[in-house]
Amino acid sequence: MNQTATRWSVEIFLTETDGRSYARARLLTGVQPPLSASGVAVPSEHDALDVPEIGFELATARALRSLADKLLSIGEDDVAGLGD
């Protein structure tokens, strides 16, 4: 049985400006440039409080979802390219 092991890491950078939370997720695989995606969370006008932690959670989830979509697309393209 053949086995391959590797380690990939995700870095998440967070900022908050004027109530808007921003996240940038970067996948580090050793391939340059790293794959990256971003997410934003904007408070609703109905929110009673501005809680940056919640904004960071939502922005990070959106960045990771976008990163996953990009990675899935790349993988599917790579598989399709094997048949050429």
Order of alpha helices (4+ residues) and beta strands (2+ residues): beta-beta-beta-alpha
